[in-house]
Amino acid sequence: MNNWSAYDDGRSIGQVGSEGSVILHDDEYLSGARVTLKRGDSYVSVSSNIYGWIDHTRFFDTLPDARREYALMKSEIEKIMGIITPVDADSIKGWEAISEFVRRFP
């Protein structure tokens, strides 16, 4: 089962963000997380947001590097969502998973 879908039904693609970058990819995980790939004048960025937990942005020199990391980050976010979303979720384990995510994807 694919838990990811285009954020806002894909309407954000091609939009210009607040810092002037253009959104190239924008996916949402079951209304609980979002990963966005944007290209600016001199950089490419991947922003990940786990709603209510973390907002984390990384910057890259090349689009291929950013695309590769975008896919890897989505996979790891899906694992984190499995830890933090159950009714009996342990917030300590959630923060540990998020800390590991930030260490792995600085």
Residue pairs with C-beta under 8 A, 6 or more apart in sequence:
3 29
3 30
3 78
3 81
4 27
4 28
4 29
4 74
4 78
5 27
5 28
6 13
6 26
6 27
6 28
7 26
7 27
7 28
7 34
7 36
8 26
10 26
12 23
12 26
12 36
13 23
13 24
13 25
13 26
14 22
14 23
15 22
15 23
16 22
16 23
17 23
17 38
19 40
20 40
20 41
21 38
21 39
21 40
21 43
21 45
22 38
22 39
22 40
23 36
23 37
23 38
24 37
24 38
24 39
24 63
25 35
25 36
25 37
25 67
25 70
26 34
26 35
26 36
26 37
27 34
27 35
27 36
27 74
28 34
29 35
29 74
29 77
29 78
29 81
30 81
31 51
32 50
32 51
32 81
32 85
33 48
33 49
33 50
33 51
33 77
33 80
33 81
34 47
34 48
34 49
34 51
35 46
35 47
35 48
35 49
35 70
35 73
35 74
35 77
36 46
36 47
36 48
37 44
37 45
37 46
37 66
37 67
37 70
38 44
38 45
38 46
38 47
39 63
43 59
43 60
43 61
44 59
44 60
44 61
44 62
44 63
44 65
44 66
45 57
45 58
45 59
45 60
45 66
46 57
46 58
46 60
46 66
46 69
46 70
46 73
47 55
47 56
47 57
47 58
48 54
48 55
48 56
48 57
48 73
48 77
48 105
49 55
49 56
50 77
50 80
50 81
50 84
50 98
53 84
53 94
53 98
54 98
54 101
54 102
56 101
56 102
56 105
58 66
58 69
58 105
58 106
60 66
60 69
69 105
72 105
73 101
73 105
76 101
76 104
76 105
77 101
79 97
80 94
80 97
80 98
80 101
83 89
83 90
83 93
83 94
83 97
84 91
84 93
84 94
84 97
